Amino acid sequence: MGKEHDGKSVQAYLIKEHGFSRRLITRLKQEPEHIHCNGTHIRMVDLLHTGDRLTVILSEQTHILPNHNLSVPIVYEDQDVIVFHKPPGMPVHPSTIHYEDTLANFYSYYLGRQGISAAFHPINRLDRDTIGLCLAAKNQLAAKKLSGSLTKEYAAVLCGSLPEDCGEINAPIGREDGSLIKRTVRSDGQPSVTCYQVMKREGDYTWVKIRLLTGRTHQIRVHFSSLGYPLAGDGLYGGSQKDFASQALCCSRLRFFQPITGELVDLCINIQEEMDKIRI
């Protein structure tokens, strides 16, 4: 503990210096075995002094069913976060239809194998058929700090030859009438902005890099479909399924600061290899 924090209460230090929420502070008060100073239990009202070593153990119970039959590559992991390389066809969250075959089920199994019980906090939520990098926080504090601070880059293969080399699609998106799943561009929808840059044009397709300024459901799929260039393999929005087994959309790069240490983490995967995996 540096001298600049001498005389601060534990609660004030955790809230002001590390962004602990009042809710998390309350939970730690109920779990005295999870907070120590120099190896001895310390209360939230106690004062810290220069040279003290404060230890906080963040653990959360999970009720997600572990599934040992699943296997998902891990690109990066530390004590607070984990980045998966999500395959196509795997939902991120369990639902009534997908109860045991999700990324959350593998997460529960993977950490449980290490004797860790941690709630699942996905930071970027990918569609079931979107492949690529998916970040999850292992505790509530890391999730809070990462929220809204993650930089994402996507890659997609579009049907047709997109004429512009770069551009911005600014079109509101809302639910399509009569459908629980499908979205569409509509005047009363939520503001939605997609930026893109062409990487290459190849036969009947255009490869693009994409950055989202908003995060609407199916945003990339809806925006390019509305221009007449749907994603290859995306049957829901009119994409040709001739050459791709699922929608040709990949979260190819993630950039974030480690929520506790502040260290920059910059991860990317090979776009060509990813798209080759779903080619027919």
RODO-2510 file (C-alpha; in nm, 4 decimals, decimal comma):
residues 280
     n   res          X          Y          Z
     1     m     0,0000     0,0000     0,0000
     2     g     0,1502     0,3339    -0,1046
     3     k     0,1748     0,6257     0,1361
     4     e    -0,0862     0,8183    -0,0673
     5     h    -0,3471     0,5737     0,0671
     6     d    -0,2360     0,5876     0,4305
     7     g    -0,5330     0,6465     0,6608
     8     k    -0,8021     0,5539     0,4066
     9     s    -1,0699     0,3072     0,5039
    10     v    -1,0775    -0,0226     0,3184
    11     q    -1,4185     0,0630     0,1714
    12     a    -1,3104     0,4052     0,0455
    13     y    -0,9943     0,2607    -0,1057
    14     l    -1,1771    -0,0171    -0,2932
    15     i    -1,4490     0,2139    -0,4243
    16     k    -1,2350     0,5123    -0,5265
    17     e    -0,9175     0,3384    -0,6428
    18     h    -1,0484     0,0129    -0,7878
    19     g    -1,4076     0,0854    -0,8877
    20     f    -1,5804    -0,1584    -0,6524
    21     s    -1,9565    -0,1096    -0,6551
    22     r    -2,1611    -0,0630    -0,3377
    23     r    -2,3275    -0,3957    -0,4140
    24     l    -1,9926    -0,5748    -0,4296
    25     i    -1,8809    -0,4068    -0,1063
    26     t    -2,1982    -0,5319     0,0642
    27     r    -2,1317    -0,8863    -0,0566
    28     l    -1,7742    -0,8764     0,0726
    29     k    -1,9013    -0,7686     0,4149
    30     q    -2,1023    -1,0911     0,4197
    31     e    -1,7951    -1,2947     0,3200
    32     p    -1,5262    -1,1943     0,5755
    33     e    -1,3032    -1,4837     0,4701
    34     h    -1,2567    -1,3144     0,1306
    35     i    -1,0801    -0,9975     0,2459
    36     h    -0,7494    -0,9802     0,4339
    37     c    -0,4796    -0,7283     0,5168
    38     n    -0,1331    -0,8711     0,5765
    39     g    -0,2883    -1,2158     0,6102
    40     t    -0,5489    -1,1175     0,8709
    41     h    -0,9196    -1,0460     0,8234
    42     i    -0,9944    -0,6745     0,7954
    43     r    -1,3270    -0,4886     0,8076
    44     m    -1,4456    -0,2301     0,5566
    45     v    -1,4301     0,0456     0,8198
    46     d    -1,0720    -0,0329     0,9210
    47     l    -0,7941     0,1985     0,8068
    48     l    -0,5086     0,1111     0,5751
    49     h    -0,1473     0,2110     0,6291
    50     t     0,1656     0,2466     0,4186
    51     g     0,3134    -0,0930     0,3375
    52     d    -0,0090    -0,2889     0,3995
    53     r    -0,0910    -0,5715     0,1591
    54     l    -0,4649    -0,5948     0,0942
    55     t    -0,6013    -0,9179    -0,0554
    56     v    -0,9547    -0,9499    -0,1908
    57     i    -1,0878    -1,2823    -0,3196
    58     l    -1,3719    -1,2408    -0,5683
    59     s    -1,5795    -1,5547    -0,6094
    60     e    -1,9327    -1,6098    -0,7324
    61     q    -2,1496    -1,9162    -0,7418
    62     t    -2,2601    -2,0413    -1,0813
    63     h    -2,5723    -2,2400    -1,1582
    64     i    -2,4795    -2,3165    -1,5190
    65     l    -2,4606    -2,6875    -1,5953
    66     p    -2,1028    -2,7912    -1,6840
    67     n    -2,0589    -2,9997    -1,9994
    68     h    -1,7367    -3,1988    -2,0320
    69     n    -1,8245    -3,3036    -2,3875
    70     l    -1,7659    -2,9517    -2,5202
    71     s    -1,4306    -2,8168    -2,6333
    72     v    -1,3563    -2,4506    -2,7133
    73     p    -1,0051    -2,3121    -2,7791
    74     i    -0,8819    -2,0473    -2,5343
    75     v    -0,6847    -1,7587    -2,6835
    76     y    -0,6028    -1,5693    -2,3632
    77     e    -0,6615    -1,6159    -1,9907
    78     d    -0,5629    -1,4560    -1,6614
    79     q    -0,7160    -1,4493    -1,3130
    80     d    -0,9874    -1,2009    -1,4168
    81     v    -1,0752    -1,2652    -1,7824
    82     i    -1,0818    -1,5353    -2,0456
    83     v    -1,1037    -1,5081    -2,4260
    84     f    -1,2521    -1,7975    -2,6203
    85     h    -1,2270    -1,8808    -2,9897
    86     k    -1,5976    -1,9546    -3,0399
    87     p    -1,6915    -2,2012    -3,3150
    88     p    -1,9996    -2,1675    -3,5398
    89     g    -2,3279    -2,3129    -3,4183
    90     m    -2,2567    -2,2545    -3,0483
    91     p    -2,4760    -2,0081    -2,8564
    92     v    -2,3087    -1,8001    -2,5883
    93     h    -2,5905    -1,8302    -2,3308
    94     p    -2,8125    -2,1244    -2,2334
    95     s    -3,1789    -2,1051    -2,3324
    96     t    -3,4793    -2,3347    -2,3331
    97     i    -3,3660    -2,4686    -2,6712
    98     h    -2,9913    -2,4750    -2,5991
    99     y    -2,9541    -2,5758    -2,2358
   100     e    -2,6295    -2,7753    -2,2318
   101     d    -2,4382    -2,6928    -2,5532
   102     t    -2,3375    -2,3295    -2,5021
   103     l    -2,0152    -2,1426    -2,4360
   104     a    -2,1375    -2,0857    -2,0806
   105     n    -2,1640    -2,4625    -2,0267
   106     f    -1,8044    -2,5112    -2,1390
   107     y    -1,6924    -2,2179    -1,9204
   108     s    -1,8590    -2,3774    -1,6177
   109     y    -1,6878    -2,7107    -1,6888
   110     y    -1,3476    -2,5561    -1,7624
   111     l    -1,3314    -2,3521    -1,4402
   112     g    -1,4955    -2,6256    -1,2347
   113     r    -1,2160    -2,8614    -1,3380
   114     q    -0,9811    -2,6185    -1,1613
   115     g    -1,1987    -2,6087    -0,8516
   116     i    -1,3281    -2,2606    -0,9360
   117     s    -1,6947    -2,1588    -0,9188
   118     a    -1,7411    -1,8335    -1,1118
   119     a    -2,0453    -1,6701    -1,2662
   120     f    -2,0341    -1,6234    -1,6451
   121     h    -1,9992    -1,2577    -1,7530
   122     p    -1,9747    -1,2405    -2,1355
   123     i    -1,8548    -0,8968    -2,2483
   124     n    -1,9070    -0,9292    -2,6238
   125     r    -2,2001    -1,1542    -2,7085
   126     l    -2,1753    -1,3206    -3,0461
   127     d    -2,4656    -1,4694    -3,2415
   128     r    -2,4825    -1,8486    -3,2428
   129     d    -2,3301    -1,8740    -3,5912
   130     t    -2,0788    -1,5906    -3,5554
   131     i    -1,7281    -1,7237    -3,5046
   132     g    -1,4204    -1,5741    -3,3431
   133     l    -1,3063    -1,4018    -3,0267
   134     c    -1,5433    -1,3865    -2,7291
   135     l    -1,4382    -1,2230    -2,4027
   136     a    -1,5800    -1,3185    -2,0620
   137     a    -1,5029    -1,1782    -1,7179
   138     k    -1,4562    -1,4172    -1,4278
   139     n    -1,5916    -1,1800    -1,1642
   140     q    -1,8308    -0,8890    -1,1224
   141     l    -1,5589    -0,6262    -1,0779
   142     a    -1,3801    -0,7194    -1,4018
   143     a    -1,7133    -0,7211    -1,5864
   144     k    -1,7972    -0,3723    -1,4579
   145     k    -1,4600    -0,2296    -1,5627
   146     l    -1,4698    -0,3898    -1,9079
   147     s    -1,8251    -0,2799    -1,9884
   148     g    -1,8205    -0,0254    -2,2699
   149     s    -1,4396    -0,0220    -2,2971
   150     l    -1,3837    -0,3107    -2,5381
   151     t    -1,2709    -0,2384    -2,8955
   152     k    -1,3935    -0,4991    -3,1456
   153     e    -1,3229    -0,5594    -3,5108
   154     y    -1,5212    -0,7959    -3,7310
   155     a    -1,4611    -0,9489    -4,0707
   156     a    -1,7332    -1,0630    -4,3103
   157     v    -1,7725    -1,2021    -4,6587
   158     l    -2,0546    -1,0319    -4,8510
   159     c    -2,2444    -1,1579    -5,1511
   160     g    -2,1759    -0,9407    -5,4551
   161     s    -1,9176    -0,6749    -5,5337
   162     l    -1,9550    -0,3832    -5,2946
   163     p    -1,8754    -0,0722    -5,5034
   164     e    -1,7277     0,1552    -5,2341
   165     d    -1,3889     0,0768    -5,0765
   166     c    -1,5032     0,2115    -4,7403
   167     g    -1,8102     0,3698    -4,5889
   168     e    -2,0528     0,4130    -4,3033
   169     i    -2,4026     0,2671    -4,2817
   170     n    -2,6255     0,4815    -4,0619
   171     a    -2,9707     0,3247    -4,0554
   172     p    -3,2016     0,2560    -3,7561
   173     i    -3,2782    -0,1090    -3,6773
   174     g    -3,5885    -0,2594    -3,5192
   175     r    -3,7714    -0,5891    -3,4964
   176     e    -3,9418    -0,7008    -3,8164
   177     d    -4,3201    -0,7104    -3,7848
   178     g    -4,4470    -1,0598    -3,7158
   179     s    -4,1069    -1,2039    -3,6250
   180     l    -3,9466    -1,2698    -3,2869
   181     i    -3,6021    -1,3195    -3,4386
   182     k    -3,5564    -1,1138    -3,7532
   183     r    -3,4586    -0,7469    -3,7537
   184     t    -3,4896    -0,4870    -4,0265
   185     v    -3,4049    -0,1275    -4,1102
   186     r    -3,7024     0,0872    -4,0129
   187     s    -3,7558     0,4547    -3,9361
   188     d    -3,8763     0,3902    -3,5809
   189     g    -3,5851     0,1603    -3,4974
   190     q    -3,2872     0,2249    -3,2705
   191     p    -2,9969     0,4321    -3,4065
   192     s    -2,7397     0,1975    -3,5616
   193     v    -2,4043     0,2779    -3,7241
   194     t    -2,1666     0,0366    -3,9000
   195     c    -1,8278     0,1366    -4,0485
   196     y    -1,6569    -0,0847    -4,3052
   197     q    -1,3499    -0,1131    -4,5239
   198     v    -1,3066    -0,3512    -4,8172
   199     m    -1,0171    -0,5957    -4,7827
   200     k    -1,0567    -0,7678    -5,1199
   201     r    -1,3043    -0,8571    -5,3927
   202     e    -1,2960    -1,2212    -5,4888
   203     g    -1,5280    -1,3626    -5,7549
   204     d    -1,8874    -1,3292    -5,6336
   205     y    -1,7856    -1,1982    -5,2925
   206     t    -1,6459    -0,8938    -5,1104
   207     w    -1,4353    -0,9314    -4,7959
   208     v    -1,4752    -0,6439    -4,5483
   209     k    -1,3426    -0,5331    -4,2104
   210     i    -1,6112    -0,3866    -3,9846
   211     r    -1,6270    -0,1642    -3,6796
   212     l    -1,9533    -0,1089    -3,4938
   213     l    -2,0393     0,2263    -3,3377
   214     t    -2,3555     0,0741    -3,1873
   215     g    -2,4413    -0,2791    -3,0831
   216     r    -2,7840    -0,3798    -3,2102
   217     t    -2,9016    -0,7373    -3,2524
   218     h    -2,7970    -0,8707    -3,5973
   219     q    -2,6650    -0,5231    -3,6835
   220     i    -2,3993    -0,6266    -3,9356
   221     r    -2,6279    -0,8782    -4,1034
   222     v    -2,9186    -0,6343    -4,1291
   223     h    -2,7179    -0,3364    -4,2512
   224     f    -2,5419    -0,5134    -4,5374
   225     s    -2,8570    -0,6996    -4,6370
   226     s    -3,0386    -0,3649    -4,6568
   227     l    -2,7787    -0,2472    -4,9112
   228     g    -2,8283    -0,5585    -5,1242
   229     y    -2,5054    -0,7287    -5,0126
   230     p    -2,6076    -0,9884    -4,7510
   231     l    -2,3518    -1,1992    -4,5695
   232     a    -2,2527    -1,5174    -4,7489
   233     g    -2,4134    -1,8200    -4,5859
   234     d    -2,6753    -1,6114    -4,4029
   235     g    -3,0035    -1,7614    -4,5204
   236     l    -3,2110    -1,5574    -4,2747
   237     y    -3,1159    -1,2305    -4,4456
   238     g    -3,0918    -1,3470    -4,8054
   239     g    -2,7291    -1,4546    -4,8326
   240     s    -2,6256    -1,7283    -5,0737
   241     q    -2,5569    -2,0621    -4,9018
   242     k    -2,3751    -2,2059    -5,2016
   243     d    -2,0179    -2,1747    -5,0691
   244     f    -2,0482    -2,1214    -4,6920
   245     a    -2,2034    -2,3557    -4,4362
   246     s    -2,2966    -2,0709    -4,1983
   247     q    -2,2910    -1,6929    -4,1983
   248     a    -1,9469    -1,5648    -4,2951
   249     l    -1,8996    -1,3357    -3,9972
   250     c    -1,6080    -1,3389    -3,7553
   251     c    -1,5041    -1,1310    -3,4539
   252     s    -1,1421    -1,1131    -3,5611
   253     r    -0,9861    -0,8704    -3,3129
   254     l    -1,0358    -0,7631    -2,9508
   255     r    -0,8510    -0,4848    -2,7735
   256     f    -0,8997    -0,4093    -2,4040
   257     f    -0,7164    -0,3124    -2,0880
   258     q    -0,6794    -0,5814    -1,8239
   259     p    -0,9371    -0,4637    -1,5690
   260     i    -0,7122    -0,4855    -1,2621
   261     t    -0,3563    -0,4225    -1,3862
   262     g    -0,4465    -0,1845    -1,6709
   263     e    -0,2191    -0,3741    -1,9120
   264     l    -0,3198    -0,3538    -2,2796
   265     v    -0,4382    -0,6837    -2,4306
   266     d    -0,4604    -0,6881    -2,8112
   267     l    -0,5715    -1,0155    -2,9718
   268     c    -0,6389    -1,1080    -3,3330
   269     i    -0,6937    -1,4236    -3,5366
   270     n    -0,6342    -1,5104    -3,9013
   271     i    -0,9411    -1,4112    -4,1035
   272     q    -0,8636    -1,6326    -4,4029
   273     e    -0,8296    -1,9404    -4,1819
   274     e    -1,1562    -1,8625    -4,0060
   275     m    -1,3536    -1,8296    -4,3277
   276     d    -1,1955    -2,1433    -4,4700
   277     k    -1,3381    -2,3399    -4,1741
   278     i    -1,6953    -2,2663    -4,2836
   279     r    -1,6476    -2,3017    -4,6587
   280     i    -1,8350    -2,5872    -4,8215
***
